[in-house]
Each structure stands twice: as structure tokens, then as C-alpha cells.
Amino acid sequence: MDAGCSSGCSNDDGRRRTITCFRRAGPSEGSRRWTLPTSRPELTSEGSSGCSRERQRAGKDNGLSSSPLFGEHDGVPDLVWEEVKNFFDPDLMGSLPDVRVEDASLEDWQAVFDLVETKGWRWEYSVGDAVVPLPPAADVLARPADAELPIVRVWPVPGVLVNFWPYSAAEIDFDIDLRELQGQERLDIVCGFFAAIGRRLRKPVLMAPEGDYHHPVLGFDVEADRVVPLADPRLPSKRQGGALAGD
């Protein structure tokens, strides 16, 4: 690890062990397509009005969106924290939900690498304990079957870490740590990050509970050009393998 990321590095080692325990071995077989709604469900929540005004005064794009604020359209957030906070509850979702872009290609992986560099996001590529320069996507995905899986760590903003796992060219897999994503400001950041990837690839970005790959709860909708819910966050109940009741 480089010396400039002491807090992130101390977290990374523990997080890597957790992912080793819980991540699946690779994309599940078969192709899955999800129909994303073009607008979010009508959800009632106390105190949601005016939630973006304070952020408007302090917010900066940070390369996460072409909108005035990352994860927002005309000052209106893609998602309102009080409405969707159950999707960011580690006890319900697991700490490290699975995020993916399906029907991907080698070119899509390279586009993500290029996006990280052009946006100026901090990144780190490592194989085992060795931190090395980021090679082209073709080289990353051409590793021998018995080689150790590399990891691409990306910090779109300080304190928010995204781990990309190059299992195969057919799917872009990454995860986020919900413990870092509490409150409206961090929600806007993750929505902006999903949107940046979805817009570059022109493909949906889906987030599912950890260990429950087949039940995405929110995602970036290409047609709507925003992040939308894919499940009802008002129905948290007992977690069954990571799923929320009502799925």
C-alpha cells in the first residue's frame, strides 16, 4: 500500500478477508436481465423535503456526474436517504453488497479503467500483497486459471472505497462497504458513481444484498438516466440469505 492511504489500507486488509469468506466464486451461470422502473415508487417519508439544499451549497461534482451534484438532477437526489436507508443497513443487506454490470465485455472493462483514470479517482491495483501498475484490461482478464485474483481498488472520494473483482470479461463485479455509506451525502456519492459507470457503458448497474445475487434492490436505469429502487425499502423483515422480505 502506498503511504498516502493509511486509513484506507488499515480497512482494506480486514475487508479483503471478509470478501474472501462471502464472495461467490464468480458470476453465476446463465444470463439475467432485469427490468428497471423508469421512476421510483411513491414512498412517504417525514422530513425528506429540502434534503438537498444544504448539500447544494457545499457539493462538488468530483467527477461523479455531469449534474450540479453527484447523484442528483436539478438539485433533486436520485434517492432520498430516509426512503431507502434500509437498503444501506448492513444488518439487512450485509456489509458488502454485490454490484454488477451484466452482459459486459473486455471493452467494457477497459472503459471502466479509462473512466477511473480520466475522472482522476484514486486507484490501486494489487495481486496478492504486491501493488503494481494497472495493466490493460485484456492482460488483467487473461490471467491463468490458477493465478491469484487481482483487485482494483478505487476511491471516488476520500473515505469511500470500491473494490472491483475481475472474475471474467462477461460481468463487471464490484462491491461497496455500507458502513462507509450512511446518510444523504454518501448516498449521493454512490448514486453518482453508479451513474458514471452506467452512462459510460450505456448499461444498467445493479446492487443486490451480499450473498443474494439474484435479488437486486436498486440500480442505475439507462433510459431514466438515474438510480432507481428495484424493491420496496419499506418492507425489511427477516433476512433470508441476504434477501429482503417481499422479493
N, C-alpha and C positions, 0 to 999 in steps of 0.2 A: 504494500500500500504506500502511496506517496504521503509525504509529511503534511500535506495540506488538508487532510480529511480525518483528523483524529477521532472526532465523534462518530463520523460515518463508519470508519474502519472498525471501531470497537463494537458497533452494532452488526456489521456485516458478518463477522465470524459466527456469532450466535445465530443470525438469520440463516446462514448457509446450512448450518446443522439442522435447523428446523425444516427447511425446504427438503433436505435430503430425506427426512423422515416422512414427509407428507406428499411431496410432489409425485405425480404419476410418472411412469417410465417414459412416456411420450404421448403424442396425440392419440386418442382412441381411434379405432378403426372406423372407416366409413366417413362419408361427408355429411355434415349437418348444416342446414340452412335455417336461419331464424328470421321471422317476420317482425320487423321493428315498427312500433306505432309511430305515427307522424306527429303526435302530440302527447304530452304526459297526461296521466289520469288526473281528474279533478280531485285534489286532495285538500282538505281543510286543515289549517294549522294556525294556532294563535301566534301572533307576532311576526308572521312572515313578511308582511308589507314593509317596505322601506329597508329591507335587509341589505340591499346593495349600496345604499347611499354612502355609508362610511367607507366602504371599500373603493368606491369611485374616487374618493379624494386621495386615497393612498395607493391604489392599484397601479401596476405597471404590466405591460404585456409580457416581458421576459421571454419573448419568442414563442409563447404558447398559443397565441391566437391572433387573427387579424382583427378581432373585435377590440373595443376600447379596453376591456378587461378580459383576461383569460377565462374561458368557460361562461361568457356572458354574451347576450345580444341586446344592444341598445340599453345597456345597464341592467337588464333583467337576467338573472342567473339561469343557466340551463336547468339546474336542480336547486331546490331550496332545502337547506340543511334540516330544518325541522320536519320536513315532509319525508326525507329519505334517510334519516340518520340511522335507522335500523339496518340499512344496507352497509353501514360502516361500523357496526358493532362487532368487535372481534369475537364476542361470546356467541353471536348468532351466525356469523359468516366465516369464522376462523380468522386468524390474524393476517393471513397471506392469501387473499382470494386469487383465483386464476383469471387471467386476462388473455385474450387471444384475438388474432385476426385469422379467419379461416380462408381456405382456397388461396393461399399465398404462393409465392414463387421465389426463386432465387433473386429475381429483380426486385421484388418487394422488400426482402431482407436488406438488400443493398440500399434501397431507397430510405429505409429506416436509419441505417448507419449514416447515410448522407445527411438526413434530416437532423440527426443529433449534432453533427459537426457544423452544419450551416446555421443552426439555431444558437450555437455557442453553449450548449448544455455541457456541463462537466460529465465526463465519462471515464470508464476504466474497463479494460479487457484483461481477463485473467484466465489462466489454465492451471488448475491446482493452486499452488501458492505463488506462482510466477505471474507478475504483471508485465504484459508485453504490449507492443503497439497493435492497434486494431487492424487485422488483415482484411482484404476484400471478403465479402460475404461468401463468394464461391470457395475460398480457402477454409473459412470457418466451418462450412457445412460439408466439406469434402474430407473431414477427419475420418480415420479408420473406425470401424465399428467398436473396437475395444479401447479406443482412446478416451481419455477423461473429457467429460462435457465441459466446455468453456462457459464463462458467464460474462455478459456485458452489463455492467452497472452504469446507470445513468441518473444524474441528479438534475432534473429540470429546474429546480430551485434548491437552495440550501435547506437541508433537513427533510427532503422528500427523495427517497431512493426507489428506483425502478430496476428490477432485475430481469434481463432478457435471457431466455434459455433456448439456444439454437438446436432443438431436437431434430428438426427436419425443415426442408425448404417449404413444405406444404402448409405449414402453420407457424405463425409468429406468436410465440408464447412468452408472456412476461407476468410478473406479479408485483403487487404493491403492498405496503405494510399499513394496515388500517390504523395502527397505533400512531402513525405519523399524520393521519388524515382526519382529524377531528375539527369540526367547526366549518362555517361557511367559506372562510378564506381558503382553507386547504381543499375543500370540495371543489371550489372554482379552479384550483390549480390542477387537480386530477382530471376534471372535465376538459380543461384546455389541453392537457396532454393527450388524452384520448382523441380529442378533435383534431389535433395537429397530425397525429398518425393516420386517422381515418380520412382526413382531407388529402393528405399526400398520396395515400394508396387508393382512394376512392372505394373503400371497403368498410364494412361495419367493424367496430371494435367492441367485443363482448366481455363483460365481467360476471363471473359466477362464483358462488361460495367455494371456499377451499375444500377440495375433496368431492365436490358435486358439480362436475364439469358440464353436465347436460342441462343445468337449470340457470341460465344467465338471468341476472336481476336488473341489469341496466346496460346500456351500450350506446355507442355513437351511431346515429342513423344518418346515412349519407344523404338521403333525399331531404330530410328535415334539417340537415347541417347542424345538428346539436346532439347532446347526450340526453337520452330519454329513459324512463323506467321501463323495464320489461316484466315486472312483477309488482304486486301491491305491497308497499312497505308497511302498511298498517296491519298486516297480518303476520307478525312474528310469533312463532309458537315454538314448540319443541323442535330442535334441530335434528334432522334425520340424515346423517351422513353429510351434513353441510347444507341441506335444503331448508328453505323456509316453508312453513305450512301454507297451503293454498296453491303450491306449484302443481 
